[in-house]
Amino acid sequence: MRENEGLGRGCGMSREELLGLPVSVDLETGNRALGLGRSKGYELAKRGLYPCRVLRLGNAYRVVTADLLSLLGLAA
């Protein structure tokens, strides 16, 4: 399989997609960038074990994009 093949929903993100993200993203987008499934991502966030900083805003989780990019080795 080629590197960019199968980049649909839930299958990871390209470098260009990652670098085009806003300041924070929803947990689903963070999960996709990290290759995590929905259940595993929410479990890690609830337990405070998500691999990068997550903000809890009411019932919603937001992933800090700068931390996500740094974790993936794409920080500027």
C-alpha positions in Angstrom: 0.0 0.0 0.0 1.3 3.5 -0.9 1.8 6.1 1.8 -1.2 8.2 0.9 -3.5 5.4 0.0 -6.6 5.1 2.1 -6.5 8.5 3.8 -10.2 8.7 4.2 -11.9 9.2 7.5 -10.3 7.2 10.3 -7.2 6.3 8.3 -4.7 8.9 9.3 -4.0 12.3 7.8 -1.5 13.6 5.3 1.2 16.1 6.3 -0.7 18.8 4.4 -3.9 18.1 6.3 -2.0 18.2 9.6 -0.3 21.5 8.9 -3.6 23.0 7.8 -5.4 22.3 11.1 -6.7 25.2 13.3 -5.4 26.0 16.8 -7.4 23.2 18.4 -9.3 20.3 16.9 -12.0 18.0 18.1 -11.0 14.6 19.6 -12.2 12.8 16.5 -9.7 14.7 14.4 -6.9 14.2 17.0 -7.7 10.5 17.0 -7.5 10.3 13.2 -4.2 12.1 13.1 -2.8 9.6 15.7 -4.4 6.6 14.2 -6.5 5.9 17.3 -10.0 4.5 17.2 -12.9 6.5 18.6 -13.3 4.4 21.8 -9.6 4.3 22.6 -9.2 8.0 22.0 -12.1 8.8 24.4 -10.9 6.3 26.9 -7.4 7.9 27.0 -8.8 11.4 27.2 -11.2 10.6 30.1 -8.3 8.9 32.0 -5.9 11.9 31.3 -3.6 9.6 29.3 -4.1 11.1 25.8 -0.6 11.4 24.2 -0.9 15.2 23.9 -2.7 18.0 25.7 -6.5 17.8 25.6 -8.8 20.6 26.9 -12.1 19.6 28.4 -14.8 22.2 27.5 -18.0 21.1 29.1 -18.7 17.7 27.6 -16.4 18.3 24.7 -12.7 17.5 24.3 -10.4 19.7 22.2 -6.9 18.6 21.2 -4.2 21.4 21.2 -2.9 21.3 17.6 0.6 22.6 18.5 1.0 19.7 20.9 -0.3 17.2 18.3 2.1 18.5 15.6 5.0 18.4 18.1 4.2 14.8 19.0 4.1 13.9 15.3 7.4 15.6 14.7 5.9 18.4 12.6 6.3 21.4 14.9 7.7 24.5 13.2 
